[in-house]
Amino acid sequence: METNDILERTLAQEKSRYEKFCRIMYGISTVMTIFFLLAAVFCLIVTIVQEIQYKNNGGETDILATVISALYVTLVLGGIGLLWNAARHIFRRLKTAETPFCYDIADKIKGAGFLAILVGVISCVYRLIVDVLLRNGVIRTFVKSDGYMDIGYPFIGFLGILGIVLIMVAYVFNYGCKLQQEADETL
């Protein structure tokens, strides 16, 4: 009988740790979501306002290049914010779920994976568009280190790998959901 009490106490302790972890991660992901979405809006507004002020003070500007770079930063930071928001939804559901192996959690993980891949594809397409615009003379210069956040191709690769890993984890969760469903039916 003593063995059952130890096992139950351990399960209760693990459940308490798990719930605490989910609450902490939910809070962190909420803060990060707000931070990245505000940063995206801030970068868009500040970049355009600075360009207008620079032009009003007699500087020569390329407003198209500025708008393109500001949109890129906004899209990337907004995409990262949306990924954190997906994590927030996952941890909110994990916090309230009886078991982590639920189909809706697996679907949320898969959605986060596709979102990561989408942000990577948007970054890649953006860079290709900028290269075409530079080669065709639509924009004359494009400041890479001062005027915008040049995240570059490693970031695109990272997001692609992250998306693929999240999709793989989602399929593992789907299998876990099926096993959990069968275990619940046998009891």
C-alpha positions in Angstrom: 0.0 0.0 0.0 2.9 2.3 0.7 4.0 2.1 -3.0 0.6 3.4 -4.2 0.8 6.4 -1.9 4.2 7.3 -3.2 3.1 6.9 -6.8 0.0 9.0 -6.2 2.0 11.7 -4.4 4.5 11.7 -7.3 1.7 12.0 -9.8 0.2 14.8 -7.8 3.5 16.6 -7.6 4.1 16.2 -11.3 0.7 17.5 -12.1 1.3 20.5 -9.9 4.6 21.2 -11.6 3.0 20.7 -15.0 0.2 23.2 -14.2 2.7 25.7 -12.8 4.9 25.3 -16.0 1.9 25.9 -18.2 0.8 29.0 -16.2 4.3 30.4 -16.4 4.7 29.7 -20.2 1.2 31.1 -20.8 2.3 34.3 -19.0 5.6 34.5 -20.9 4.0 33.9 -24.3 1.3 36.6 -23.6 4.0 39.1 -22.7 6.1 38.1 -25.8 3.0 38.3 -28.1 2.2 41.9 -26.9 5.9 42.9 -27.1 6.4 41.7 -30.7 3.1 43.0 -32.0 3.8 46.4 -30.4 7.4 46.3 -31.8 6.0 45.6 -35.3 3.7 48.6 -35.1 6.3 50.8 -33.5 8.9 50.0 -36.2 6.4 50.7 -39.0 5.4 54.1 -37.6 8.8 55.3 -36.4 10.5 54.4 -39.7 8.0 56.3 -41.8 7.9 59.3 -39.5 11.7 59.5 -39.4 11.8 59.4 -43.2 9.3 62.1 -43.5 11.2 64.3 -41.0 14.4 63.6 -42.9 12.8 64.7 -46.2 11.3 67.8 -44.6 14.8 68.8 -43.3 16.1 68.8 -46.9 17.5 65.3 -47.1 17.2 63.2 -50.2 15.2 60.0 -49.5 13.8 57.0 -51.3 10.4 56.6 -49.7 9.7 53.4 -51.6 12.8 51.7 -50.1 11.8 53.0 -46.7 8.3 51.7 -47.0 9.5 48.3 -48.2 12.0 47.9 -45.4 9.4 49.1 -42.8 6.9 46.6 -44.1 9.4 43.8 -43.9 10.3 44.5 -40.3 6.6 44.8 -39.5 5.8 41.5 -41.2 8.7 39.6 -39.5 8.0 41.1 -36.0 4.3 40.6 -36.5 4.9 37.0 -37.6 7.0 36.3 -34.6 4.3 37.9 -32.5 1.7 35.6 -34.1 4.0 32.6 -33.3 4.1 33.6 -29.7 0.4 34.0 -29.8 0.0 30.4 -31.1 2.2 29.3 -28.2 0.0 31.2 -25.8 -3.1 29.4 -27.1 -1.4 26.1 -26.8 -0.3 26.7 -23.2 -3.8 28.0 -22.3 -5.3 24.8 -23.6 -2.6 22.7 -21.9 -3.4 24.5 -18.7 -7.0 23.5 -18.7 -6.9 20.1 -20.5 -7.2 16.9 -18.6 -4.4 15.4 -20.7 -1.9 17.1 -23.1 -2.9 14.6 -25.8 -6.0 16.4 -27.2 -6.7 16.8 -30.9 -7.2 20.5 -30.6 -3.7 20.9 -29.0 -2.2 18.9 -31.9 -4.1 21.1 -34.4 -2.8 24.2 -32.7 0.8 22.9 -32.8 0.4 22.1 -36.5 -1.0 25.5 -37.1 2.0 27.1 -35.4 4.3 25.0 -37.7 2.5 26.2 -40.8 2.7 29.8 -39.5 6.4 29.5 -39.0 6.9 28.2 -42.5 4.7 31.0 -43.9 6.7 33.7 -42.1 9.9 32.1 -43.6 8.4 32.1 -47.1 7.3 35.7 -46.7 10.8 36.7 -45.7 12.2 34.8 -48.7 9.8 36.4 -51.2 10.5 39.8 -49.7 14.2 39.4 -50.2 13.6 38.3 -53.8 11.4 41.3 -54.5 14.0 43.7 -53.1 16.7 42.1 -55.3 14.5 42.5 -58.4 13.7 46.1 -57.5 17.3 46.9 -57.0 18.4 45.3 -60.3 15.7 47.0 -62.3 16.4 50.4 -60.7 13.0 50.9 -59.1 14.9 51.6 -55.9 18.4 53.0 -56.1 19.8 52.1 -52.7 18.8 49.9 -49.9 20.5 50.3 -46.6 20.9 46.9 -45.0 22.4 47.6 -41.6 21.1 51.0 -40.6 17.7 51.4 -42.2 16.1 48.1 -41.5 16.4 44.8 -39.7 18.3 42.5 -42.1 17.4 39.1 -40.6 18.6 37.3 -43.6 18.5 33.8 -45.0 19.6 32.0 -41.7 16.4 33.3 -40.2 14.4 32.0 -43.1 16.0 28.6 -42.7 15.5 28.5 -39.0 11.8 29.3 -39.4 11.4 26.5 -42.0 13.1 24.0 -39.8 11.0 25.2 -36.8 7.9 24.8 -38.8 8.8 21.3 -40.0 9.6 20.2 -36.4 6.4 21.6 -35.1 4.4 19.8 -37.7 6.2 16.5 -36.8 5.5 17.1 -33.1 1.8 17.7 -34.1 1.7 14.3 -35.8 3.2 12.7 -32.7 0.5 14.4 -30.6 -2.2 13.1 -33.0 -0.9 9.6 -32.4 -0.8 10.3 -28.6 -4.4 11.5 -28.9 -5.5 8.3 -30.5 -3.6 6.2 -27.8 -5.2 8.4 -25.1 -8.6 7.9 -26.6 -8.1 4.1 -26.7 -6.8 4.0 -23.1 -9.8 6.1 -21.9 -12.2 3.7 -23.7 -10.7 0.6 -22.1 -11.2 2.1 -18.6 
